[in-house]
């Protein structure tokens, strides 16, 4: 796995291990405000926690292998602060892929 290069603060992608698939989402949040991230794809919502408020993070969640290699739409990503406020609009969601 490699995070690759490019602009933006976030990277994402799907990695396979045996018959399992994992969605990885990594990034940096210099403000340390992101404590929870949600993402919805094909009707499934996953939640990734950053309870410690780390400025660099890599989240991993198991996904259905049938979703394919890279079927994730970043427009479904939502970032939340410690009070549960949606702070997504404060971030540029551009970035590259994890390969």
N, C-alpha and C positions, 0 to 999 in steps of 0.2 A: 504494500500500500504506500502511496506517496500523496502528499497534499498538492503538489504541483506549484506552478507560479502563475502570476497574473494579478490584476487589480482586484480590489474588493476585500472585504474582511471575512468572507465566509466561503467555505468549500463543502460540497456534498457529493454523495455518490452511493452506489450499491456495491457491496463486496459479497462474494459467495464463498462459503466454506462447507464443503460436502454438499448435502442436500438442503442447506439453510442459506437464507439471504439476509443481509443486514444493511440497513440504511444508516450511513454515517453522516454526521453534520458537525463540522468543525469551524472554529472561528476565533475572532478576538473581539472583545468588547472592552475598550479601554476605560469606560465609565464603570464597569462592574455592576450595571443595573439589571442585566438580563438574569432572571432566576428561573424562568420556565419558558420553554419553547413548545409550541404545538404545530403539527403538520397533518393535513388531511389529504389522503389520496385514495381514489376508488372507494369512497365511503368509509375508509378506516382512518381513525384519528390516533396519532401517537403523541405522547407527552414526554418531553425530556427535561430533566431538572438540573439546575445549576445552583443548588441551595447555598453553596459557599460563596457565590458571587465572584467566581474566578474570572479573570480577564481573558484567559485563553482556555478553550474547552474543546473536547471531542466527545460527542454524544453518539451512542450506538443503540439501535433498537432492531429487534428481529422483525422481518417483514415476510410476506408471502413470496416465495420464489416465482410464482406465476405472474407477478407484476412486471417482470422484465428487467432489463439491465439498467435503464435510466428513465423511469416513467414519472418522476416527481416534479410537481409544479411548485416553484418557490412562492407563487402568489398565495398559496395556502399557509405559508409559514406565519406564525404569530409569536411575538416576543412579549413577555409580561414581566413587570417589576415585582418587588417584594409585597406590594399592596394589591397585586392582581390587576393593575392597570395595563391595558394593551399599549405598548410603546413601540410597536412595529414601525410606525410612520417615521420614527426618529432615526431609522437605520437604512443604509443603502444595502439592499440585498444582493447586489452584484457580487460575483466571485467565480471561481473555477470549480472544477470537478475533482473529487478524490478518485484516483485511478489505481 
